[in-house]
Amino acid sequence: MQIEENIPLAPLTTFGIGGEARFFARVHSTNELREVLAFGKEKNFPTFILGGGSNVLIDDAGFPGLVIKIELLGVEEKEDMFVAAAGESWDALVERTVKNGMWGIENLSGIPGTVGGAVVQNIGAYGSALSQTLEWLEVYDTHSGEEKRLTKEDYKSGYRDSIFKREPDRYVVLRVALKLSKTGTPDISYKDLALRFKDTPPSILDLRAAVLEIRAGKFPDLHIEGTAGSFFKNPVLPAEEAHKLQEKYPELPLFPLPESKDIKVPLGWFLDYRHGVIDMRSIKVGGARMYEKQFLVVVAERNSSSRDVKELARLVQEKVKNTCNLNIEPEVRIV
Ligand code: EPU
């Protein structure tokens, strides 16, 4: 395995901005991972694990340590279980399961990035979350230097939350097993899907196609501008506080979280000028702006810097705090 020096990271991310990795390695096996982690430890370098680069913002100065790009590949199918290596494309996996008529992750169609990144984020969209199908996962424990199997209970999932957020930098995802079903039913609870399929429930292929179409209308074209999707997390509030906000803004939709009494408040609603609370349309920092078709999304034109994006994010945070008294935090990992 090769350890390279001064490798530009911008092309390896969907934002397409940021500097170089001082050291960089691509790993294709657990042994290579072990080897490169040992190198980083010996030299005392900070280490960063990169998947598809679809949820990260790299600093303009780059990363002063070792970036490890996970390129572990392979998908195995055993009846209703799909076991995929962390470096596989998430959406290629979804496409394969959908073509096989296996239900469970079709609403998570079109999300860029790798399987490993999807697990770390506990990705969620259109009423589904990855944690709903996760059966077990295999990780490399950097504390013990051993491979370990974690159960879905160990995964400790929540809204955009998992053990990987609570114990950052401890584990590297190697493989994940998802339990799918031949006899699923379409989840069209999400408003845009419910409207489309109000008369006839969709086939799994139609459902994937609809999700891809909805996404295409809400996210920028990565060939033209950079983005990492939603830049901020939606605030999660105790029910009482969420309802108080709704008293103030009667049109505000609320999204109760499963397995909790808390409520997810759609930050994009406040940032959407049409609701008369915050208008971000004239605010542009360098080449960075809030996306006009989905105001939770930051887009960065080709000439933007990471500093532009961070300054824009700061302005949004300030505005949201001053206008709605909400504390918001980035969903994107800032490196
Ligand atoms: N809304 C607006 N205008 C906007 C954006 C949102 O009015 O510009 C309101 C609408 O009322 C809508 C509600 O906010 O009903 C929620 O909006 P949307 O369904 O677009 O979802 P979101 O909460 O903004 C989340 C995820 C997305 C995921 C979508 C779809 C987070 C941080 N983001 O966004 O995930 O695709 O739901 O389910 O939870 C990502 O994480 O990068 C991501 C794109």
Boltz pocket constraint, residues with backbone or C-beta under 6 A from the ligand:
constraints:
  - pocket:
      binder: B
      contacts: [[A, 124], [A, 125], [A, 126], [A, 127], [A, 218], [A, 228], [A, 229], [A, 230], [A, 231], [A, 232], [A, 233], [A, 234], [A, 253], [A, 266], [A, 267], [A, 268], [A, 269], [A, 270], [A, 271], [A, 272], [A, 291], [A, 292], [A, 293], [A, 294], [A, 295], [A, 296], [A, 331]]
      max_distance: 6.0
